[in-house]
Amino acid sequence: MQKKVTNVTINPGLKEDIYYVEVFRGLWITNRHFVVNMWRHTLRLFGIKTKEKGAVTYQYPEERRPIHHRWRGRHRLTRKQDGSMRCTACMLCETICPCNCIHIVPGESPNPNVEKFPEQFNIDVLRCCFCGYCAEACPKDAIRMDLLEPEISGYTRDIIFTKDFLLGVTDDRPWENARLEAAYEEDK
Amino acid sequence: MLSPSAPMTLSMGPSHPATHGIIRINLQLDGERVVDSTVDMGFLHRGFEKMCETHAWNQAIVYTDRLNYVSAMINNIGYCMAVEGLLEIETPPRCQTLRVILSELSRVEDHLTCLAAQVMECGALTAFLYTMKAREYVYELIEMACGARVTTNWTRVGGLSMDVPPDFADAIKARIPSIRIVNDEFNKLLTKNRIFIDRVKDVGCMTKEEAIDWGFTGPLLRATGVPFDVRRDTPYLNYDEFDFEIPIGSNGDVYDRYVIRLFEMEQSLQIIEQALEKLPEGPVNVDDMSITLPAKEDVYGNIEGLINQFKLIMDGHGIKPPPGEYYSAVEAPNGELGFYVVSTGEDKPYKCRCRPPCFPFTAAIPKMIKGHLVSDIVPIFGSINMIGGELDR
């Protein structure tokens, strides 16, 4: 295609010098926004659906933004059909991880048909950069980031996802427990 | 009363509300007028180039997200194109068109953010909130394509991490009118507003020669009247198939830069529409087992795929470009974003140098603000769109 060049310089003229014309045009836009959005808010208050919301923001803790299913959120470890974990401690995720946040201690599996399994599988989530390489590298579909959970927070500096937590055996959060216990001890 | 003979020293930054990014400008003031200044940069240095040397070729893509975090997609694409040049491969047509679409979306997003911040610092908070709304639309589209809003990490050497979802084209087509409305309102609110014009007209001027001497690229160079655009002058991807105009200014001041950014957003939206028209079907990754990860069916299903997966990921294996060096540049929203990569045949870069587009602009701040008032520094600084992550790497 040919290279097209356009000169877009604007030289303000008399209309801009008068100042009021453009200022009232600007005020018209902002006021229209106010009225339209208020109308939408009011209609929605009475349960009438409008095509668009009054505001693009969400009332966060009560109202959640719909997240696309491709979202890379909190990690989890998957299981086989018989309930045992899929991970075979092949260390590919630990190798590909650019920020070295996965630490696996392999061990001999109790099942004679399976050679290895991770005795420990820790993710130091404060180091994690959520690139999704671990899920991409896994040859067994054992680690996924599909929980659509964007909020990961804690009160300490060691938020470490253990194997049980990642598998969903315990849904309590160990870092939170430590904090609560400490608070409990302090109260006593 | 005459001003005292010795100018006053004032340190603006490192964390000043108007320097969005960590940078310090040491001002020598005569009253309100800037006599001289120096710029201190490097507060956000994270060692991007050194980190690349200790990570595999594909792992470094994660770090490019953090360069210009407002348009992370273009950094991903720029880096991957440099490595692909080293490997002497060409990505499939679908991948190229998708890269064009996402590049232009990122450009819209970056310009929206830059203009919003620039006018907000001049006091126009309403316009800022309108553009943030449009940016939210773009972020939703980017989230749809790659699963993250800011740190995208979407491209891979030789293609993409994943194809876009089937309803992606419809989602973009549904959103483009909303983005256009916001641009239009923004234009009506500010472009001919006397308050804004008085604030930015003939402020921070650069001439053609000066801009070229300082190494300017992108909107700041075009504002001086030089029609240089990497997309046209050294076409990459399939940009030569698209019809778009290059805006130029004539004064090189903050107002021209503003108008050019506004015009470029419209051009980007037009490119996206053209690209969606002729989005070809087909694979998004090159068909080369030594570069692209095998399909998941092969990894789970047969031993060849499994071995291939291990061979591409294990330490000391993976992608190994032939020894050599390669420079490739893309048109980032700020200007020419270049990556210079050197390979010694290892699975890691020997050297990866990034040419950040906003470095020359920031270096030229003393030149641009000399003789202006302190309050003029804010619009000038806003117009150069300094991004800390990219400047200090």
Chai-1 contact restraints between the chains, C-beta under 6 A:
chainA,res_idxA,chainB,res_idxB,connection_type,confidence,min_distance_angstrom,max_distance_angstrom,comment,restraint_id
A,M1,B,D240,contact,1.0,0.0,6.0,A-B,restraint_1
A,M1,B,D243,contact,1.0,0.0,6.0,A-B,restraint_2
A,K3,B,R232,contact,1.0,0.0,6.0,A-B,restraint_3
A,K4,B,E245,contact,1.0,0.0,6.0,A-B,restraint_4
A,V5,B,P227,contact,1.0,0.0,6.0,A-B,restraint_5
A,V5,B,I246,contact,1.0,0.0,6.0,A-B,restraint_6
A,V5,B,I248,contact,1.0,0.0,6.0,A-B,restraint_7
A,T6,B,E245,contact,1.0,0.0,6.0,A-B,restraint_8
A,T6,B,P247,contact,1.0,0.0,6.0,A-B,restraint_9
A,N7,B,I248,contact,1.0,0.0,6.0,A-B,restraint_10
A,V8,B,P247,contact,1.0,0.0,6.0,A-B,restraint_11
A,V8,B,V259,contact,1.0,0.0,6.0,A-B,restraint_12
A,V8,B,F263,contact,1.0,0.0,6.0,A-B,restraint_13
A,T9,B,G249,contact,1.0,0.0,6.0,A-B,restraint_14
A,T9,B,S250,contact,1.0,0.0,6.0,A-B,restraint_15
A,I10,B,V259,contact,1.0,0.0,6.0,A-B,restraint_16
A,P12,B,I197,contact,1.0,0.0,6.0,A-B,restraint_17
A,E16,B,K192,contact,1.0,0.0,6.0,A-B,restraint_18
A,E16,B,R194,contact,1.0,0.0,6.0,A-B,restraint_19
A,Y19,B,R194,contact,1.0,0.0,6.0,A-B,restraint_20
A,E22,B,K192,contact,1.0,0.0,6.0,A-B,restraint_21
A,E22,B,N193,contact,1.0,0.0,6.0,A-B,restraint_22
A,G26,B,L189,contact,1.0,0.0,6.0,A-B,restraint_23
A,I29,B,E185,contact,1.0,0.0,6.0,A-B,restraint_24
A,I29,B,L189,contact,1.0,0.0,6.0,A-B,restraint_25
A,T30,B,T126,contact,1.0,0.0,6.0,A-B,restraint_26
A,V56,B,K133,contact,1.0,0.0,6.0,A-B,restraint_27
A,V56,B,E136,contact,1.0,0.0,6.0,A-B,restraint_28
A,H68,B,E143,contact,1.0,0.0,6.0,A-B,restraint_29
A,H68,B,M144,contact,1.0,0.0,6.0,A-B,restraint_30
A,R70,B,G147,contact,1.0,0.0,6.0,A-B,restraint_31
A,W71,B,G147,contact,1.0,0.0,6.0,A-B,restraint_32
A,R72,B,G147,contact,1.0,0.0,6.0,A-B,restraint_33
A,R72,B,A148,contact,1.0,0.0,6.0,A-B,restraint_34
A,L92,B,I313,contact,1.0,0.0,6.0,A-B,restraint_35
A,T95,B,I313,contact,1.0,0.0,6.0,A-B,restraint_36
A,T95,B,D315,contact,1.0,0.0,6.0,A-B,restraint_37
A,I96,B,I313,contact,1.0,0.0,6.0,A-B,restraint_38
A,P98,B,H55,contact,1.0,0.0,6.0,A-B,restraint_39
A,P98,B,Q59,contact,1.0,0.0,6.0,A-B,restraint_40
A,P98,B,V62,contact,1.0,0.0,6.0,A-B,restraint_41
A,C129,B,V62,contact,1.0,0.0,6.0,A-B,restraint_42
A,C131,B,V62,contact,1.0,0.0,6.0,A-B,restraint_43
A,C131,B,N153,contact,1.0,0.0,6.0,A-B,restraint_44
A,A137,B,I313,contact,1.0,0.0,6.0,A-B,restraint_45
A,P139,B,V299,contact,1.0,0.0,6.0,A-B,restraint_46
A,P139,B,L306,contact,1.0,0.0,6.0,A-B,restraint_47
A,P139,B,Q309,contact,1.0,0.0,6.0,A-B,restraint_48
